[in-house]
Amino acid sequence: MTRHQQGFTSLSRREMLQLLACGTATATFLPTSAHAAASFAAGDAELTVVSDGNLVLPAAFIFPDIAEAERNALLAENGLPTDTISPDCNISLLRSGDRLAIFDVGSGPNFMPTAGKLVDNLAEAGIDPAEITDVIFTHAHPDHFWGLTDELDELIFPEATYRMAQVEWDFWRAADTLDNMPEDRKSFVVGAQNRMPLIEERIELFAPGAEVFPGVEAVDTPGHTPGHVSFMVHGGGDPMLIGGDVLSNTVSFARPDWHWGTDQDPALGAQTRKKLLDRLAADKVRLIGFHLPHPGNGMVEAKDGAYRFMPAA
C-alpha cells in the first residue's frame, strides 16, 4: 500500500463514515462519458470544462450550523435533495497559443469512488495529460489536489509547471497544520503533505494579483482555505472567473453567510462570498464553479438585495 493509499484508508474509515455517512453503497456514479467535457470561447483562448465525476455528501454536511428545517427549505427551493447531494466536480482547462493550463486536478483514485474520473474524461475529450503545460491550483483540498498522482504515485502531468498561492502552500506544509486541523479533516493534511514533495522542485508560488497564465489573474478569495484563490480570465469578450470552491452550491448565492462544512475560516469565507457576489453581478462576470451543476458556467443575478446563479443556456 502506498503512502497516498494509506491517507485514503484513514479517510474511508473515519471521514467517509462520519462526514460522508451515506457510504459507497449508496454512491451516485456518473458514467465516464457523462458530462465528459464542454468547451466555449474565453476571449482569444478556449476554455474546456472536464468532469472529474461527483462527490456524495450528506446534505447536513453542506451547511452544518443551520437548523434542519431552514436548510431543507432552501435546498428544496434550489432543486436540491435534502438527504444526500451529489455535487459535480468541474475541472477547467484553458488553451492559449501553444500552452494548455489545467486549474485543479481532481480527486485521483484514492478519495471517493464517485470522483477521480478526470484522466478518463480527458481522453474522452481528446486531451493527452502530457499536453498540459501549466497546473494551477485554487487550493489543496483532496478533490482539487489529490489527482496530482496515479495509483503508483506517479505524476499525472509530468511535463507541467505547477503553481499555487504562497499562503496556501505554506499553510499545508506547516509543521503544526496537522495538529491544529479538526479531527475529521486531518487526512486532508496527510494527503496534501504526502503529495507536495513530489512537486516541490517545480512549484512556482505566487501572490494574489499575479498573472499566473497569459491573461489570467489570481484573485484572493480566502476563507474556504487560508490561501484559496480564484482566477479571472481577461482578454476579449466578457471576463470569466474560475472560482474553485468560493461558491460551492447554488444555495450560497442566496445565503452567502451560510458556510460550507469544510470552510477553514467560516466568517472570512462568508465575507469573501458576499464581496465576490457583489463584484460578479456588478461587472457581469461569467463564473465557472467547481461544484456547480456541470459545466458550472453561468452568471450571477442580483435582485432585491439577493443573488442567484443563472446557468448559461
GIVEN-V785280 format. One record per residue. N is the residue number from 0. RES is the residue in one letter. SS is DSSP state (h for helix, s for strand, l for the rest). OMEGA is omega in whole degrees, -180 to 180 (NA if undefined). Layout:
n: (N/N)
res: (RES/RES)
ss: (SS/SS)
omega: (OMEGA/OMEGA)
This chain:
n: (0/1/2/3/4/5/6/7/8/9/10/11/12/13/14/15/16/17/18/19/20/21/22/23/24/25/26/27/28/29/30/31/32/33/34/35/36/37/38/39/40/41/42/43/44/45/46/47/48/49/50/51/52/53/54/55/56/57/58/59/60/61/62/63/64/65/66/67/68/69/70/71/72/73/74/75/76/77/78/79/80/81/82/83/84/85/86/87/88/89/90/91/92/93/94/95/96/97/98/99/100/101/102/103/104/105/106/107/108/109/110/111/112/113/114/115/116/117/118/119/120/121/122/123/124/125/126/127/128/129/130/131/132/133/134/135/136/137/138/139/140/141/142/143/144/145/146/147/148/149/150/151/152/153/154/155/156/157/158/159/160/161/162/163/164/165/166/167/168/169/170/171/172/173/174/175/176/177/178/179/180/181/182/183/184/185/186/187/188/189/190/191/192/193/194/195/196/197/198/199/200/201/202/203/204/205/206/207/208/209/210/211/212/213/214/215/216/217/218/219/220/221/222/223/224/225/226/227/228/229/230/231/232/233/234/235/236/237/238/239/240/241/242/243/244/245/246/247/248/249/250/251/252/253/254/255/256/257/258/259/260/261/262/263/264/265/266/267/268/269/270/271/272/273/274/275/276/277/278/279/280/281/282/283/284/285/286/287/288/289/290/291/292/293/294/295/296/297/298/299/300/301/302/303/304/305/306/307/308/309/310/311/312)
res: (M/T/R/H/Q/Q/G/F/T/S/L/S/R/R/E/M/L/Q/L/L/A/C/G/T/A/T/A/T/F/L/P/T/S/A/H/A/A/A/S/F/A/A/G/D/A/E/L/T/V/V/S/D/G/N/L/V/L/P/A/A/F/I/F/P/D/I/A/E/A/E/R/N/A/L/L/A/E/N/G/L/P/T/D/T/I/S/P/D/C/N/I/S/L/L/R/S/G/D/R/L/A/I/F/D/V/G/S/G/P/N/F/M/P/T/A/G/K/L/V/D/N/L/A/E/A/G/I/D/P/A/E/I/T/D/V/I/F/T/H/A/H/P/D/H/F/W/G/L/T/D/E/L/D/E/L/I/F/P/E/A/T/Y/R/M/A/Q/V/E/W/D/F/W/R/A/A/D/T/L/D/N/M/P/E/D/R/K/S/F/V/V/G/A/Q/N/R/M/P/L/I/E/E/R/I/E/L/F/A/P/G/A/E/V/F/P/G/V/E/A/V/D/T/P/G/H/T/P/G/H/V/S/F/M/V/H/G/G/G/D/P/M/L/I/G/G/D/V/L/S/N/T/V/S/F/A/R/P/D/W/H/W/G/T/D/Q/D/P/A/L/G/A/Q/T/R/K/K/L/L/D/R/L/A/A/D/K/V/R/L/I/G/F/H/L/P/H/P/G/N/G/M/V/E/A/K/D/G/A/Y/R/F/M/P/A/A)
ss: (l/l/h/h/h/h/h/h/h/h/h/h/h/h/h/h/h/h/l/l/l/l/l/h/h/h/l/l/l/l/l/l/l/l/l/l/s/s/s/s/s/s/l/l/s/s/s/s/s/s/s/s/s/s/l/l/s/s/h/h/h/h/l/l/l/l/l/h/h/h/h/h/h/h/h/h/h/l/l/l/l/l/l/s/s/l/l/s/s/s/s/s/s/s/s/s/l/l/s/s/s/s/s/l/l/l/l/h/h/h/l/l/l/l/s/l/l/h/h/h/h/h/h/h/l/l/l/l/h/h/h/l/l/s/s/s/l/l/l/l/l/h/h/h/h/h/h/h/s/l/l/l/l/l/s/l/l/l/l/l/s/s/s/s/s/h/h/h/h/h/h/h/h/l/l/l/h/h/h/h/l/l/h/h/h/h/h/h/h/h/h/h/h/h/h/h/h/h/h/l/l/l/s/s/s/s/l/l/l/l/s/s/s/l/l/s/s/s/s/s/l/l/l/l/l/l/l/l/s/s/s/s/s/l/l/l/l/l/l/s/s/s/l/l/l/l/l/l/l/l/h/h/h/h/l/l/l/l/l/l/l/l/l/l/l/h/h/h/h/h/h/h/h/h/h/h/h/h/h/h/h/h/h/l/l/s/s/s/l/l/l/l/l/l/l/l/s/s/s/s/s/s/s/l/l/s/s/s/s/s/s/l/l)
omega: (-179/179/179/179/176/176/180/178/177/-180/-173/-177/-177/-173/-179/175/179/-178/-172/-165/180/173/-176/-177/-179/-176/178/-178/169/176/-177/-176/179/-180/-174/-177/172/-177/175/-176/174/-173/179/-179/177/178/178/176/-178/-178/168/-176/-179/172/173/-171/169/-179/-180/179/-173/179/-167/-175/-177/179/-173/-177/-180/179/-178/-180/-178/174/-180/179/179/176/-179/177/-178/178/-179/178/-175/-177/176/174/-172/-180/-179/173/-178/179/180/-177/-179/-180/179/-179/171/-178/-172/-171/177/-170/-172/-171/-167/180/-175/-172/179/179/-179/-177/-171/-175/178/-177/170/178/178/-180/179/-179/177/178/179/177/-173/179/-175/173/-171/-173/168/179/-169/171/-173/-176/178/-168/-173/175/175/-173/176/-177/-178/-180/176/179/179/-176/-169/-176/-169/162/-176/-178/178/176/-179/-178/-179/179/-178/180/-176/-179/-174/-176/-175/-177/-179/-179/-176/-178/175/-174/-175/178/180/180/174/-179/179/-179/179/-177/175/-175/-174/178/-179/180/-174/-177/-179/180/172/-176/-175/175/175/-176/-180/170/-174/-179/-177/179/-177/-177/175/-178/-179/179/-173/177/175/164/-175/-177/-180/176/170/-174/179/179/-179/170/176/179/-179/176/-177/-180/168/-161/-177/-177/-178/174/-168/-172/-180/177/-178/178/179/-177/180/179/177/-174/177/-175/179/175/-180/179/-174/-178/179/178/179/178/179/-179/-178/179/-178/177/176/-177/-178/180/-176/-175/180/-179/174/-178/167/-178/-176/-176/176/-178/-175/5/178/-170/178/-177/175/178/177/179/177/176/179/-177/170/-180/179/-179/177/-180/NA)
